[in-house]
Amino acid sequence: MNFSILTIFPEYFDVLKSGLIGKAIESHKFTVDIVNIRDFSQDKHLKTDDYPYGGGAGMVMTPDPLVRAIEGTDPEHKAKRIYLSPKGKTLNQNVVESLAKENNLLLVCGSYEGIDERVIELCIDEEISIGDYVLTGGELPALVLLNTVARYVDGVLGSSESTSEESFSNNLLEYPQYTRPAEYRGLKVPDVLLNGNHAEINKWRQEQSLKITKERRPDLLKWI
Ligand code: 4FV
């Protein structure tokens, strides 16, 4: 799987050198190329933004550097081209699982008030939002999307970890987790987890997931 990320702040993605994702990239489990949109600006000052037609606060990213960057990075439109925006479909585990089936994802990070609408018309396959709040740029949403999709790439998660036993994997929130010590500040680990009876443990975990989901996210239960 390859991720191409188009941004005017490439340094935002230095974080990809660390953690589980950093190790996975190092060991070529998947590839990431960071593309600086400014490199595609024909403007003598490499400008990539301008004032919005119709007035209003802030600036808008100009179409040409973006279109050149997208077509320059993905000339045969092999990638699924995604623009991260609050107007997009909300990212959830089902969307993540469908994106994880793609070989090439091209992520466009907007800045300022957003990008010229004609870029979306001409080049974008899908708009995706990470949530109903406004950020200063699309870089963090792109990092969120990459992190959650990369977890589905073979070999990224260690053998002990899996995407099947976790929150939202079956539309339920995950059961409570415990580790040593068996008692901490007077709080004990539930006995069922200490008795080693896996049928009992799985039953308790299913009950806990259902109970917690009913309490905190009853909206998820309509999918079950
Ligand atoms: C966003 C979101 C988001 C809007 C204008 C970047 C900002 C600025 N992207 N999910 N929520 N984007 O707030 O994806 O350019």
Residues whose N, C-alpha, C, O or C-beta is under 5 A from the ligand:
A	BS01	4FV	L84 S85 P86 G110 S111 Y112 E113 G114 I128 S129 I130 G131 Y133 V134 L135 T136 G137 G138 P141
